[in-house]
Amino acid sequence: MDSLTTGGSSIPPDAPDLLRLDQLPGVGPVTVRKLVEYYGSAARALEAPAGTFSRIAGTNAARARSDVNLHRRVEGALRRAERIGVRVLTWNCPEYPDSLRHLSDPPPVLFLRGRMGLLARAGTVTVVGARRATERARDLAERLGVSLARSGVVVASGLALGIDGAVHSGVLRVGGEAIGVLGTGPDVIYPRAHRALFERIVERGLVVSEFLPGTVAAPYHFPRRNRILAALASSVVVVEAGRRSGSLITVDHALDIGRDVWVVPGPIEASTCEGSNRLLGEGARPLLAIADFVEAVTGEGSRGLLERREAPGTGPEMRILAVLAGDALLADELAARAGLPVATALAVLTTMELHGEVERMPGMRFRRAA
């Protein structure tokens, strides 16, 4: 199938064939990878003799390759992706995240809405936890999101109820950058209660899905998306998790690919903390103070910058003020012009905001205070 193009955007030429393979019965990312490695491309795999194809993917998958409805479903989903402005990446695209390539089952195709550049940002922190989280845990997750965002950290979570929603809300409340990884298509909001949150992340951050546009929520989608949450991060935080929490699946993936795992300790008698507390017993790093954790993951001493200001006329404050001589600037651009790491610039800006020297505007833009 030729590359689909509409309004200046494009679908990678290999995306339709990769998705057709992925939609075959009994076939997932691992089998798609095997087929592509064996035949050299998804297109060749779809045209391969049934006998050899069956040995890798199974008889049902071999027969389903000629299913007209499957072809129509993939083509219709890709055309919808273009209509609503979804960016499509395959694992052959240079923009495809290297962190996902290290998985044993990388998604053959990603659907993205929002700021795709966030995928390339180093130091992303994934925060996960219970859907039926306690008020204590939701409050802590929101405060953690605020602190990470103010230090310039991209925060990823799953947009679910409970901890996911709380941490995303904290990030967005202070104009930070959030990545939401979905267990649905990139155009399907789940749960419906998070419509406003979803739309704000599309506007200010990034929504990521490996499922075709129009795909509704299914129980087996969420364990599958958890590997993406783990791979996109340098550190994974579990705020609260019961004995059978899906967050533990994210942790398993994180450990498999060498990510740091942090856990917020909870009351030992609370069933909602049984799984997370067990992780601590198995060697996870305890998150005992938000400021200490943020300092550890940024490596920039952000807490010290918040508490200690340099003498007037010296240091990063004057460099920032010099840059803010004109219009308001995005935090990333401001940091680059001032010659500062983003985390350092944001920490200093927070202090300057408290002292009335700068004003924070929507979209993480800053300007000199009037």
C-alpha positions as a Markdown table, in Angstrom:
| # | Residue | x | y | z |
|---|---|---|---|---|
| 1 | Met | 0.0 | 0.0 | 0.0 |
| 2 | Asp | 1.3 | 3.5 | -0.9 |
| 3 | Ser | 2.0 | 6.1 | 1.8 |
| 4 | Leu | -1.3 | 7.8 | 2.7 |
| 5 | Thr | -1.0 | 11.6 | 2.6 |
| 6 | Thr | -3.5 | 14.3 | 3.6 |
| 7 | Gly | -3.0 | 17.9 | 4.4 |
| 8 | Gly | 0.8 | 17.7 | 4.4 |
| 9 | Ser | 1.0 | 14.9 | 6.9 |
| 10 | Ser | 2.0 | 11.3 | 6.0 |
| 11 | Ile | 1.7 | 7.7 | 7.1 |
| 12 | Pro | 5.1 | 5.8 | 7.0 |
| 13 | Pro | 5.0 | 3.4 | 4.0 |
| 14 | Asp | 5.4 | 0.4 | 6.2 |
| 15 | Ala | 2.7 | 1.3 | 8.8 |
| 16 | Pro | -0.2 | -0.3 | 7.0 |
| 17 | Asp | 1.5 | -3.7 | 6.5 |
| 18 | Leu | 2.9 | -3.7 | 10.1 |
| 19 | Leu | -0.6 | -3.0 | 11.4 |
| 20 | Arg | -2.1 | -5.7 | 9.3 |
| 21 | Leu | 0.3 | -8.2 | 10.8 |
| 22 | Asp | -0.4 | -6.9 | 14.3 |
| 23 | Gln | -4.2 | -7.3 | 13.8 |
| 24 | Leu | -4.0 | -10.9 | 12.8 |
| 25 | Pro | -5.4 | -13.4 | 15.3 |
| 26 | Gly | -2.9 | -14.7 | 17.8 |
| 27 | Val | -0.3 | -12.2 | 16.6 |
| 28 | Gly | 1.3 | -9.5 | 18.8 |
| 29 | Pro | 4.5 | -7.4 | 18.8 |
| 30 | Val | 6.8 | -10.3 | 19.4 |
| 31 | Thr | 5.4 | -12.3 | 16.5 |
| 32 | Val | 5.4 | -9.3 | 14.2 |
| 33 | Arg | 9.1 | -8.8 | 15.0 |
| 34 | Lys | 9.8 | -12.4 | 14.2 |
| 35 | Leu | 8.0 | -12.2 | 10.9 |
| 36 | Val | 9.7 | -9.0 | 9.8 |
| 37 | Glu | 13.1 | -10.4 | 10.8 |
| 38 | Tyr | 12.5 | -13.7 | 8.9 |
| 39 | Tyr | 11.0 | -12.2 | 5.7 |
| 40 | Gly | 12.8 | -8.9 | 5.7 |
| 41 | Ser | 9.7 | -6.7 | 5.7 |
| 42 | Ala | 6.0 | -6.7 | 6.8 |
| 43 | Ala | 5.0 | -6.6 | 3.1 |
| 44 | Arg | 6.9 | -9.7 | 2.3 |
| 45 | Ala | 5.5 | -11.5 | 5.3 |
| 46 | Leu | 1.9 | -10.8 | 4.2 |
| 47 | Glu | 2.7 | -12.3 | 0.8 |
| 48 | Ala | 4.7 | -15.3 | 2.0 |
| 49 | Pro | 3.5 | -18.9 | 1.4 |
| 50 | Ala | 1.0 | -20.0 | 4.0 |
| 51 | Gly | 3.1 | -23.0 | 5.1 |
| 52 | Thr | 6.2 | -21.0 | 6.2 |
| 53 | Phe | 4.1 | -18.2 | 7.6 |
| 54 | Ser | 2.0 | -20.6 | 9.7 |
| 55 | Arg | 5.1 | -22.0 | 11.3 |
| 56 | Ile | 5.8 | -18.6 | 12.8 |
| 57 | Ala | 2.4 | -17.1 | 13.3 |
| 58 | Gly | -0.1 | -20.0 | 13.2 |
| 59 | Thr | -2.6 | -21.3 | 10.8 |
| 60 | Asn | -5.4 | -18.8 | 11.8 |
| 61 | Ala | -3.1 | -15.9 | 11.2 |
| 62 | Ala | -2.0 | -17.2 | 7.8 |
| 63 | Arg | -5.6 | -17.5 | 6.7 |
| 64 | Ala | -6.6 | -14.1 | 8.0 |
| 65 | Arg | -4.1 | -12.3 | 5.8 |
| 66 | Ser | -6.7 | -12.3 | 3.0 |
| 67 | Asp | -9.5 | -10.9 | 5.2 |
| 68 | Val | -10.8 | -7.9 | 3.4 |
| 69 | Asn | -12.4 | -6.5 | 6.6 |
| 70 | Leu | -9.0 | -6.5 | 8.3 |
| 71 | His | -7.5 | -4.5 | 5.5 |
| 72 | Arg | -10.4 | -2.1 | 5.5 |
| 73 | Arg | -10.1 | -1.7 | 9.3 |
| 74 | Val | -6.5 | -0.7 | 9.1 |
| 75 | Glu | -6.9 | 1.6 | 6.2 |
| 76 | Gly | -9.9 | 3.3 | 7.8 |
| 77 | Ala | -8.0 | 3.8 | 11.1 |
| 78 | Leu | -5.0 | 5.3 | 9.4 |
| 79 | Arg | -7.2 | 7.7 | 7.4 |
| 80 | Arg | -8.9 | 8.7 | 10.7 |
| 81 | Ala | -5.5 | 9.3 | 12.2 |
| 82 | Glu | -4.7 | 11.8 | 9.5 |
| 83 | Arg | -8.0 | 13.5 | 9.8 |
| 84 | Ile | -7.6 | 14.2 | 13.5 |
| 85 | Gly | -3.9 | 15.1 | 13.4 |
| 86 | Val | -2.4 | 11.9 | 14.9 |
| 87 | Arg | 1.3 | 11.4 | 14.1 |
| 88 | Val | 2.2 | 7.8 | 13.1 |
| 89 | Leu | 5.6 | 6.3 | 13.8 |
| 90 | Thr | 6.9 | 2.9 | 13.0 |
| 91 | Trp | 10.0 | 1.3 | 14.5 |
| 92 | Asn | 11.7 | 2.1 | 11.2 |
| 93 | Cys | 11.3 | 5.8 | 11.7 |
| 94 | Pro | 14.3 | 7.8 | 13.0 |
| 95 | Glu | 12.0 | 9.5 | 15.5 |
| 96 | Tyr | 10.9 | 6.2 | 17.1 |
| 97 | Pro | 12.1 | 6.3 | 20.7 |
| 98 | Asp | 15.4 | 4.3 | 21.3 |
| 99 | Ser | 14.1 | 3.4 | 24.7 |
| 100 | Leu | 11.3 | 1.3 | 23.2 |
| 101 | Arg | 13.6 | -0.4 | 20.8 |
| 102 | His | 15.3 | -2.1 | 23.8 |
| 103 | Leu | 12.0 | -3.9 | 24.7 |
| 104 | Ser | 11.7 | -7.6 | 23.7 |
| 105 | Asp | 8.3 | -6.6 | 22.2 |
| 106 | Pro | 8.5 | -3.0 | 21.0 |
| 107 | Pro | 5.3 | -1.7 | 19.5 |
| 108 | Pro | 5.5 | -1.9 | 15.7 |
| 109 | Val | 3.5 | 1.3 | 15.3 |
| 110 | Leu | 2.9 | 4.3 | 17.7 |
| 111 | Phe | 0.1 | 6.8 | 17.4 |
| 112 | Leu | 1.0 | 10.2 | 18.9 |
| 113 | Arg | -1.0 | 13.4 | 19.7 |
| 114 | Gly | 0.7 | 16.5 | 21.0 |
| 115 | Arg | 4.4 | 17.4 | 21.4 |
| 116 | Met | 6.3 | 14.5 | 19.9 |
| 117 | Gly | 9.6 | 16.0 | 21.0 |
| 118 | Leu | 8.9 | 14.9 | 24.6 |
| 119 | Leu | 9.7 | 11.4 | 23.5 |
| 120 | Ala | 13.3 | 12.4 | 23.1 |
| 121 | Arg | 13.6 | 14.2 | 26.5 |
| 122 | Ala | 16.0 | 12.5 | 28.9 |
| 123 | Gly | 15.1 | 11.9 | 32.5 |
| 124 | Thr | 11.3 | 11.2 | 32.2 |
| 125 | Val | 9.8 | 9.9 | 35.4 |
| 126 | Thr | 6.8 | 7.5 | 35.2 |
| 127 | Val | 4.4 | 7.6 | 38.2 |
| 128 | Val | 2.0 | 4.7 | 38.7 |
| 129 | Gly | -0.3 | 3.4 | 41.4 |
| 130 | Ala | -3.7 | 2.2 | 42.4 |
| 131 | Arg | -6.9 | 3.2 | 40.6 |
| 132 | Arg | -8.8 | 3.0 | 43.9 |
| 133 | Ala | -6.1 | 5.0 | 45.7 |
| 134 | Thr | -6.5 | 6.5 | 49.1 |
| 135 | Glu | -6.9 | 10.3 | 49.6 |
| 136 | Arg | -3.4 | 10.3 | 51.2 |
| 137 | Ala | -1.9 | 8.7 | 48.1 |
| 138 | Arg | -3.7 | 10.9 | 45.6 |
| 139 | Asp | -2.6 | 14.0 | 47.4 |
| 140 | Leu | 1.0 | 12.8 | 47.5 |
| 141 | Ala | 0.9 | 11.9 | 43.8 |
| 142 | Glu | -0.4 | 15.4 | 42.9 |
| 143 | Arg | 2.3 | 17.1 | 45.0 |
| 144 | Leu | 4.9 | 14.9 | 43.4 |
| 145 | Gly | 3.6 | 15.9 | 39.9 |
| 146 | Val | 3.9 | 19.6 | 40.9 |
| 147 | Ser | 7.4 | 19.3 | 42.2 |
| 148 | Leu | 8.7 | 17.3 | 39.2 |
| 149 | Ala | 7.1 | 19.7 | 36.7 |
| 150 | Arg | 8.6 | 22.7 | 38.4 |
| 151 | Ser | 12.0 | 21.1 | 38.1 |
| 152 | Gly | 11.6 | 20.6 | 34.4 |
| 153 | Val | 10.9 | 16.8 | 34.5 |
| 154 | Val | 8.6 | 15.2 | 32.0 |
| 155 | Val | 6.1 | 13.0 | 33.9 |
| 156 | Ala | 4.5 | 9.9 | 32.3 |
| 157 | Ser | 1.5 | 8.0 | 33.6 |
| 158 | Gly | -1.4 | 6.0 | 32.3 |
| 159 | Leu | -4.3 | 8.5 | 32.5 |
| 160 | Ala | -6.3 | 6.1 | 34.6 |
| 161 | Leu | -8.3 | 6.9 | 37.7 |
| 162 | Gly | -6.5 | 7.3 | 41.0 |
| 163 | Ile | -2.8 | 7.9 | 41.1 |
| 164 | Asp | -2.4 | 8.4 | 37.3 |
| 165 | Gly | -5.0 | 11.2 | 37.2 |
| 166 | Ala | -3.7 | 12.8 | 40.4 |
| 167 | Val | -0.1 | 13.0 | 39.1 |
| 168 | His | -1.2 | 14.3 | 35.7 |
| 169 | Ser | -3.3 | 17.0 | 37.4 |
| 170 | Gly | -0.4 | 18.1 | 39.5 |
| 171 | Val | 1.9 | 18.4 | 36.5 |
| 172 | Leu | -0.7 | 20.4 | 34.4 |
| 173 | Arg | -1.7 | 22.6 | 37.3 |
| 174 | Val | 1.8 | 24.3 | 37.2 |
| 175 | Gly | 2.1 | 24.2 | 33.4 |
| 176 | Gly | 4.4 | 21.2 | 33.3 |
| 177 | Glu | 4.9 | 18.5 | 30.6 |
| 178 | Ala | 3.0 | 15.3 | 30.8 |
| 179 | Ile | 2.9 | 12.1 | 28.7 |
| 180 | Gly | -0.2 | 9.9 | 28.8 |
| 181 | Val | 0.2 | 6.3 | 27.6 |
| 182 | Leu | -3.2 | 4.9 | 26.7 |
| 183 | Gly | -4.8 | 1.4 | 26.7 |
| 184 | Thr | -7.1 | 2.7 | 24.0 |
| 185 | Gly | -6.8 | 4.3 | 20.6 |
| 186 | Pro | -5.3 | 7.8 | 20.6 |
| 187 | Asp | -8.8 | 9.2 | 20.0 |
| 188 | Val | -10.6 | 7.3 | 22.7 |
| 189 | Ile | -10.9 | 8.9 | 26.1 |
| 190 | Tyr | -11.0 | 6.4 | 29.0 |
| 191 | Pro | -12.2 | 6.9 | 31.6 |
| 192 | Arg | -14.7 | 9.5 | 30.4 |
| 193 | Ala | -14.2 | 11.4 | 33.6 |
| 194 | His | -10.8 | 12.3 | 32.4 |
| 195 | Arg | -11.9 | 14.1 | 29.2 |
| 196 | Ala | -10.6 | 17.5 | 30.4 |
| 197 | Leu | -7.4 | 16.0 | 31.5 |
| 198 | Phe | -6.9 | 14.1 | 28.2 |
| 199 | Glu | -7.6 | 17.3 | 26.2 |
| 200 | Arg | -5.1 | 19.3 | 28.3 |
| 201 | Ile | -2.4 | 16.7 | 27.8 |
| 202 | Val | -3.0 | 16.7 | 24.0 |
| 203 | Glu | -2.7 | 20.5 | 24.1 |
| 204 | Arg | 0.4 | 20.8 | 26.4 |
| 205 | Gly | 2.0 | 17.4 | 26.5 |
| 206 | Leu | 1.8 | 14.1 | 24.5 |
| 207 | Val | -0.6 | 11.2 | 24.3 |
| 208 | Val | 0.9 | 7.9 | 23.2 |
| 209 | Ser | -0.9 | 4.7 | 22.0 |
| 210 | Glu | 0.0 | 1.6 | 20.1 |
| 211 | Phe | -3.7 | 0.8 | 19.4 |
| 212 | Leu | -5.5 | 1.8 | 16.2 |
| 213 | Pro | -7.7 | 4.9 | 16.3 |
| 214 | Gly | -11.2 | 3.9 | 17.5 |
| 215 | Thr | -9.9 | 1.1 | 19.7 |
| 216 | Val | -11.9 | 1.0 | 22.9 |
| 217 | Ala | -10.7 | -0.1 | 26.3 |
| 218 | Ala | -10.2 | -3.8 | 27.0 |
| 219 | Pro | -8.7 | -5.5 | 30.1 |
| 220 | Tyr | -5.7 | -7.0 | 28.2 |
| 221 | His | -4.7 | -3.6 | 26.7 |
| 222 | Phe | -3.5 | -2.1 | 30.0 |
| 223 | Pro | -0.9 | -4.7 | 31.0 |
| 224 | Arg | 0.4 | -4.3 | 27.4 |
| 225 | Arg | 0.7 | -0.5 | 27.6 |
| 226 | Asn | 2.6 | -0.8 | 30.9 |
| 227 | Arg | 5.8 | -1.8 | 29.2 |
| 228 | Ile | 5.7 | 1.5 | 27.3 |
| 229 | Leu | 5.3 | 3.4 | 30.6 |
| 230 | Ala | 8.4 | 1.6 | 31.9 |
| 231 | Ala | 10.5 | 2.0 | 28.8 |
| 232 | Leu | 9.9 | 5.8 | 28.4 |
| 233 | Ala | 11.2 | 6.5 | 31.8 |
| 234 | Ser | 14.6 | 6.7 | 33.5 |
| 235 | Ser | 12.8 | 6.1 | 36.9 |
| 236 | Val | 9.5 | 4.6 | 37.8 |
| 237 | Val | 7.7 | 5.6 | 41.0 |
| 238 | Val | 5.0 | 3.5 | 42.6 |
| 239 | Val | 2.9 | 5.6 | 45.0 |
| 240 | Glu | 0.4 | 3.0 | 46.2 |
| 241 | Ala | -0.3 | -0.5 | 45.0 |
| 242 | Gly | -2.2 | -3.5 | 46.3 |
| 243 | Arg | -1.1 | -7.1 | 46.0 |
| 244 | Arg | -2.5 | -7.5 | 42.5 |
| 245 | Ser | -2.1 | -4.0 | 41.2 |
| 246 | Gly | -1.3 | -3.5 | 37.5 |
| 247 | Ser | 1.5 | -1.2 | 38.7 |
| 248 | Leu | 3.5 | -4.2 | 39.6 |
| 249 | Ile | 3.5 | -5.2 | 35.9 |
| 250 | Thr | 5.1 | -1.8 | 35.1 |
| 251 | Val | 7.7 | -2.5 | 37.8 |
| 252 | Asp | 8.5 | -5.9 | 36.3 |
| 253 | His | 9.1 | -4.3 | 32.9 |
| 254 | Ala | 11.2 | -1.5 | 34.5 |
| 255 | Leu | 13.4 | -4.0 | 36.2 |
| 256 | Asp | 13.8 | -6.1 | 33.0 |
| 257 | Ile | 15.2 | -3.1 | 31.2 |
| 258 | Gly | 17.3 | -1.6 | 34.0 |
| 259 | Arg | 15.1 | 1.3 | 35.2 |
| 260 | Asp | 15.3 | 2.7 | 38.7 |
| 261 | Val | 12.2 | 1.8 | 40.8 |
| 262 | Trp | 11.2 | 4.0 | 43.7 |
| 263 | Val | 8.3 | 3.3 | 46.1 |
| 264 | Val | 6.4 | 5.4 | 48.5 |
| 265 | Pro | 6.1 | 3.5 | 51.8 |
| 266 | Gly | 2.6 | 3.0 | 53.2 |
| 267 | Pro | 1.0 | 1.7 | 56.4 |
| 268 | Ile | 1.9 | -1.9 | 56.9 |
| 269 | Glu | -1.7 | -2.9 | 57.8 |
| 270 | Ala | -3.2 | -1.2 | 54.7 |
| 271 | Ser | -4.2 | -3.7 | 51.9 |
| 272 | Thr | -3.8 | -0.8 | 49.4 |
| 273 | Cys | -0.1 | -0.8 | 50.1 |
| 274 | Glu | 0.6 | -4.5 | 50.3 |
| 275 | Gly | 2.1 | -4.7 | 46.8 |
| 276 | Ser | 4.1 | -1.5 | 47.0 |
| 277 | Asn | 5.5 | -2.3 | 50.5 |
| 278 | Arg | 6.5 | -5.7 | 49.2 |
| 279 | Leu | 8.6 | -4.0 | 46.5 |
| 280 | Leu | 10.4 | -2.2 | 49.3 |
| 281 | Gly | 11.2 | -5.5 | 50.9 |
| 282 | Glu | 12.6 | -6.7 | 47.6 |
| 283 | Gly | 15.0 | -3.8 | 47.3 |
| 284 | Ala | 13.1 | -0.9 | 45.6 |
| 285 | Arg | 14.4 | 2.5 | 46.6 |
| 286 | Pro | 12.1 | 4.2 | 49.2 |
| 287 | Leu | 10.7 | 7.6 | 48.3 |
| 288 | Leu | 10.8 | 9.3 | 51.8 |
| 289 | Ala | 10.7 | 13.0 | 50.8 |
| 290 | Ile | 9.6 | 14.6 | 47.5 |
| 291 | Ala | 12.3 | 17.2 | 47.5 |
| 292 | Asp | 15.0 | 14.6 | 48.0 |
| 293 | Phe | 13.6 | 12.5 | 45.2 |
| 294 | Val | 13.4 | 15.4 | 42.8 |
| 295 | Glu | 16.9 | 16.3 | 43.6 |
| 296 | Ala | 18.1 | 12.7 | 43.0 |
| 297 | Val | 16.4 | 12.3 | 39.6 |
| 298 | Thr | 17.3 | 15.8 | 38.2 |
| 299 | Gly | 20.9 | 15.7 | 39.5 |
| 300 | Glu | 20.8 | 19.5 | 39.6 |
| 301 | Gly | 20.3 | 20.1 | 43.3 |
| 302 | Ser | 17.0 | 21.6 | 42.7 |
| 303 | Arg | 16.0 | 21.7 | 46.3 |
| 304 | Gly | 19.1 | 23.7 | 47.2 |
| 305 | Leu | 18.4 | 26.2 | 44.4 |
| 306 | Leu | 14.9 | 26.7 | 45.7 |
| 307 | Glu | 16.2 | 27.4 | 49.2 |
| 308 | Arg | 19.3 | 29.4 | 48.4 |
| 309 | Arg | 19.6 | 32.5 | 46.3 |
| 310 | Glu | 22.8 | 33.8 | 44.9 |
| 311 | Ala | 24.0 | 37.4 | 45.7 |
| 312 | Pro | 22.3 | 40.1 | 43.5 |
| 313 | Gly | 24.1 | 40.7 | 40.3 |
| 314 | Thr | 25.6 | 37.2 | 40.0 |
| 315 | Gly | 24.6 | 33.7 | 39.0 |
| 316 | Pro | 21.7 | 32.2 | 37.0 |
| 317 | Glu | 19.1 | 34.8 | 38.1 |
| 318 | Met | 20.8 | 37.6 | 36.3 |
| 319 | Arg | 21.3 | 35.5 | 33.2 |
| 320 | Ile | 17.6 | 34.7 | 33.2 |
| 321 | Leu | 16.6 | 38.3 | 33.7 |
| 322 | Ala | 18.9 | 39.4 | 30.9 |
| 323 | Val | 17.2 | 36.9 | 28.6 |
| 324 | Leu | 13.7 | 38.0 | 29.6 |
| 325 | Ala | 14.3 | 41.5 | 28.3 |
| 326 | Gly | 11.6 | 41.1 | 25.7 |
| 327 | Asp | 8.5 | 38.9 | 25.2 |
| 328 | Ala | 7.6 | 35.9 | 27.3 |
| 329 | Leu | 9.6 | 32.7 | 26.5 |
| 330 | Leu | 9.0 | 29.0 | 26.8 |
| 331 | Ala | 11.0 | 27.5 | 29.6 |
| 332 | Asp | 13.1 | 25.3 | 27.2 |
| 333 | Glu | 14.0 | 28.3 | 25.0 |
| 334 | Leu | 14.7 | 30.5 | 28.0 |
| 335 | Ala | 17.1 | 27.9 | 29.5 |
| 336 | Ala | 18.9 | 27.5 | 26.2 |
| 337 | Arg | 19.4 | 31.2 | 25.8 |
| 338 | Ala | 20.6 | 31.6 | 29.4 |
| 339 | Gly | 23.0 | 28.6 | 29.0 |
| 340 | Leu | 21.4 | 26.7 | 31.8 |
| 341 | Pro | 20.1 | 23.1 | 32.2 |
| 342 | Val | 16.3 | 23.2 | 32.0 |
| 343 | Ala | 16.0 | 21.7 | 35.5 |
| 344 | Thr | 18.2 | 24.5 | 36.9 |
| 345 | Ala | 16.4 | 27.2 | 35.0 |
| 346 | Leu | 13.0 | 26.1 | 36.3 |
| 347 | Ala | 14.2 | 25.8 | 39.9 |
| 348 | Val | 15.6 | 29.3 | 39.7 |
| 349 | Leu | 12.5 | 30.6 | 38.0 |
| 350 | Thr | 10.3 | 29.2 | 40.8 |
| 351 | Thr | 12.3 | 31.0 | 43.4 |
| 352 | Met | 12.2 | 34.2 | 41.3 |
| 353 | Glu | 8.4 | 33.8 | 40.9 |
| 354 | Leu | 8.0 | 33.6 | 44.7 |
| 355 | His | 10.1 | 36.8 | 45.0 |
| 356 | Gly | 7.9 | 38.6 | 42.4 |
| 357 | Glu | 10.7 | 38.9 | 39.8 |
| 358 | Val | 9.1 | 36.9 | 37.1 |
| 359 | Glu | 5.6 | 35.8 | 36.1 |
| 360 | Arg | 4.5 | 32.3 | 35.0 |
| 361 | Met | 2.1 | 32.3 | 32.1 |
| 362 | Pro | 0.0 | 29.5 | 30.5 |
| 363 | Gly | 2.0 | 26.9 | 28.5 |
| 364 | Met | 5.1 | 27.1 | 30.8 |
| 365 | Arg | 6.1 | 30.5 | 29.5 |
| 366 | Phe | 7.8 | 33.2 | 31.6 |
| 367 | Arg | 8.2 | 36.9 | 31.5 |
| 368 | Arg | 9.7 | 39.6 | 33.7 |
| 369 | Ala | 7.3 | 40.8 | 36.4 |
| 370 | Ala | 5.7 | 44.2 | 35.6 |
